[in-house]
């Protein structure tokens, strides 16, 4: 009885705190900066949410690339069929396009660290359509080299991992992996072969006992070919990790997002983007 009363009190207090915060600091959409209506999401307005191309199944069961509506769910896509990817499965929340792309770029290059939370919410909602969170024992971000971390001031993958860990109530270990070489940005690599060569041997595991026999979830902001996350996964598996999943906020697809003239698929309900009251801070 007392536990129920305490829980009801906490929920009521959290509701009043959010209402007061909304009154004093009216929320704005993190993409278009327009004030959010009372019945809209706290971070994305209705228009920007509608323009966000969420990743929906069927997707490749290995690399997470969109397969197209008529593909079989267990079909490996041509993007990774002949590529030796070392992770077990990858998923992404949205196509690297439209509002989701704007949010990632604002986080990564404009220092807008507050973008990490709505992106993590999208990613959590996508992951809840799979069994990945249930199987994961710890979350790890793709690391930055210390010189790039010093220049940028933060690791966007760690911010995403931290927020996802709070939402999913899973431990986050930002020190499992370390980048030992300051590799050039992958966007400068002209091909998949060049990207793989660019990051080969660039990571090490700082504490092999911490990963042995574990199922880990590797987090990054965007995935293109999977070369970086594959190299990280290979490093973790050589250290003894049992399974390595990959989750990214966005994914560059060689297929366009769904046509705006067609009914938009809703891979997960909008309300699933709303975190529990005690985490909505």
C-alpha positions in Angstrom: 0.0 0.0 0.0 2.7 2.5 1.0 4.7 1.5 -2.0 1.7 2.3 -4.3 1.2 5.7 -2.6 4.8 6.5 -2.9 4.8 5.6 -6.6 1.7 7.7 -7.2 3.2 10.6 -5.3 6.4 10.4 -7.4 4.5 10.3 -10.7 2.3 13.2 -9.7 5.4 15.2 -8.6 7.1 14.5 -11.9 4.0 15.5 -13.8 3.8 18.8 -11.9 7.5 19.5 -12.4 7.2 18.9 -16.2 4.2 21.2 -16.4 5.9 23.9 -14.5 9.1 23.5 -16.6 6.9 23.7 -19.8 5.3 26.9 -18.5 8.5 28.7 -17.6 10.6 27.3 -20.5 8.2 26.6 -23.4 9.6 23.7 -25.5 10.9 24.3 -29.0 11.4 21.7 -31.8 15.1 20.8 -31.8 15.1 20.9 -35.7 13.0 23.9 -36.8 13.0 25.7 -33.5 9.3 26.5 -33.7 7.4 26.4 -30.4 5.9 23.0 -29.7 2.2 22.8 -29.2 0.8 21.4 -25.9 -0.1 18.1 -27.6 3.1 17.8 -29.5 6.3 15.9 -28.6 8.6 17.8 -26.3 11.5 17.6 -28.8 10.1 17.3 -32.3 7.2 19.2 -33.6 4.5 17.3 -35.5 5.7 18.4 -38.9 9.4 17.5 -38.3 8.3 14.1 -36.8 6.2 13.5 -40.0 9.2 14.3 -42.2 11.5 11.9 -40.3 12.2 8.8 -42.4 12.2 6.1 -39.7 13.7 2.8 -40.7 11.1 0.1 -41.0 11.2 -3.6 -41.8 12.1 -5.5 -43.8 15.7 -4.7 -43.3 18.9 -6.8 -43.7 19.2 -9.1 -40.7 22.9 -8.4 -40.6 23.7 -4.8 -41.6 20.3 -3.2 -41.1 20.0 -1.8 -44.7 16.5 -1.3 -46.1 15.5 -4.3 -48.3 12.4 -3.0 -49.9 8.8 -3.9 -49.3 8.8 -7.1 -51.3 12.0 -8.7 -49.8 12.0 -11.7 -47.5 12.7 -10.8 -43.9 15.7 -13.2 -43.6 17.3 -12.0 -46.9 20.9 -10.7 -46.7 21.2 -7.5 -48.8 23.6 -6.9 -51.6 25.3 -4.2 -49.6 26.8 -6.7 -47.2 26.5 -10.1 -48.8 30.1 -10.3 -49.8 31.5 -8.0 -47.0 33.1 -9.7 -43.9 31.2 -7.8 -41.2 32.2 -8.8 -37.7 29.2 -7.6 -35.8 26.2 -9.9 -35.4 23.4 -7.5 -36.3 23.0 -3.7 -36.9 19.9 -1.5 -36.6 19.3 2.2 -37.1 16.5 4.5 -36.0 16.2 6.6 -39.2 17.5 7.2 -42.7 20.3 9.7 -42.8 18.0 12.2 -44.4 15.8 15.1 -43.4 15.3 16.0 -39.7 17.2 13.0 -38.4 20.3 14.0 -40.5 20.0 17.6 -39.3 20.0 16.4 -35.7 23.0 14.2 -36.2 25.0 17.0 -37.9 24.0 19.5 -35.3 25.1 17.1 -32.5 28.4 16.2 -34.2 29.6 19.4 -35.8 27.6 22.3 -34.2 28.2 21.2 -30.6 24.4 20.9 -29.9 24.8 18.1 -27.3 21.1 18.3 -26.4 20.3 16.6 -29.7 21.6 13.3 -28.2 18.5 12.8 -26.1 15.8 12.9 -28.8 18.1 10.8 -31.1 18.5 8.3 -28.3 14.8 8.1 -27.8 14.3 7.3 -31.5 17.0 4.6 -31.2 15.4 3.2 -28.1 12.1 3.0 -29.8 13.6 1.2 -32.8 15.5 -1.2 -30.5 12.3 -2.1 -28.7 11.0 -3.6 -31.9 13.8 -6.2 -31.6 15.2 -8.4 -28.8 18.5 -6.6 -28.8 18.0 -4.7 -25.5 16.8 -7.8 -23.8 20.0 -9.6 -24.7 22.4 -6.8 -24.1 24.5 -6.8 -21.0 26.4 -3.5 -21.5 26.5 -0.6 -24.0 29.7 0.7 -25.5 30.2 3.8 -27.7 32.5 3.9 -30.7 35.5 5.9 -29.3 37.2 9.0 -30.6 40.9 9.4 -30.6 42.1 11.6 -27.7 43.2 14.4 -30.1 39.8 14.6 -31.8 38.1 14.3 -28.5 40.2 17.2 -27.2 39.3 19.3 -30.3 35.5 18.5 -30.3 35.2 18.4 -26.5 32.9 15.4 -26.4 32.2 12.1 -28.1 28.8 12.1 -29.8 28.6 8.3 -29.7 29.2 8.4 -25.9 26.4 11.0 -25.4 24.0 8.7 -27.4 25.1 5.7 -25.5 24.7 7.4 -22.1 21.2 8.6 -22.9 20.2 5.2 -24.4 21.6 3.5 -21.2 19.4 5.7 -19.1 16.3 4.9 -21.2 17.0 1.2 -21.4 18.4 1.0 -17.8 21.6 -0.7 -19.1 25.2 -0.1 -18.0 27.4 2.0 -20.3 31.1 1.5 -20.4 32.8 4.3 -22.4 36.2 2.8 -21.7 35.8 -0.7 -23.1 37.3 0.4 -26.4 40.1 2.9 -27.1 41.1 4.3 -30.5 44.8 4.0 -30.8 45.3 5.8 -34.1 43.9 9.2 -35.2 42.5 8.0 -38.5 41.3 10.4 -41.1 37.5 10.9 -41.3 35.8 8.0 -43.1 34.0 10.5 -45.4 37.4 11.1 -47.1 37.8 7.4 -48.0 36.7 6.8 -51.6 35.7 3.2 -51.3 34.7 0.4 -48.9 38.2 -1.1 -49.2 39.7 2.3 -48.3 37.4 2.7 -45.4 38.2 -0.8 -44.0 41.9 -0.1 -44.5 41.6 3.3 -42.8 40.4 1.8 -39.5 42.2 -1.6 -39.6 44.0 -2.0 -36.2 42.8 1.4 -35.0 41.1 0.1 -31.8 42.0 -1.9 -28.8 40.2 -3.4 -25.8 41.2 -1.7 -22.6 39.9 -4.5 -20.3 39.4 -7.9 -21.9 38.0 -9.5 -18.7 35.1 -6.9 -18.9 34.0 -8.2 -22.3 34.6 -12.0 -22.1 31.5 -13.9 -22.7 29.4 -10.7 -22.8 26.7 -9.6 -25.3 27.5 -5.9 -26.0 25.7 -3.2 -27.9 28.0 -0.8 -29.8 26.6 2.7 -30.4 27.5 5.3 -33.1 25.8 8.3 -34.6 25.7 7.2 -38.3 26.5 4.1 -40.3 27.5 4.1 -43.9 29.4 1.0 -44.9 29.8 -0.5 -41.4 33.6 -0.5 -41.7 34.2 1.3 -38.4 31.7 -0.6 -36.3 32.9 -3.9 -37.9 36.4 -3.1 -36.8 35.3 -2.3 -33.3 33.2 -5.5 -33.1 36.2 -7.5 -34.3 38.3 -6.0 -31.6 35.7 -6.9 -29.0 35.3 -10.4 -30.2 39.0 -11.1 -30.3 38.9 -10.0 -26.6 36.3 -12.7 -25.9 32.9 -10.9 -26.4 30.2 -13.5 -27.3 27.9 -11.2 -29.3 28.2 -7.7 -30.6 25.2 -5.7 -31.8 25.4 -2.3 -33.4 22.9 0.5 -33.2 23.1 3.9 -34.8 20.9 6.9 -34.8 20.9 7.1 -38.6 21.9 4.9 -41.5 22.9 6.0 -45.0 20.8 3.9 -47.4 21.3 3.3 -51.1 17.5 3.1 -51.4 15.6 6.4 -50.9 13.3 7.0 -47.9 9.7 6.1 -48.4 7.8 8.1 -51.0 6.0 11.1 -49.5 3.0 10.3 -51.8 2.5 6.9 -50.2 1.1 6.2 -46.8 4.0 6.5 -44.3 4.9 3.4 -42.4 5.0 3.8 -38.7 7.5 1.2 -37.5 6.9 2.1 -33.9 4.2 4.3 -32.3 5.0 7.9 -31.6 4.1 7.4 -27.9 6.9 4.9 -27.6 9.4 7.8 -28.0 8.3 9.2 -24.7 10.5 8.0 -21.8 9.2 7.1 -18.3 8.5 10.2 -16.2 11.5 9.7 -14.0 13.8 9.9 -17.0 12.2 12.8 -18.8 14.6 15.4 -17.6 
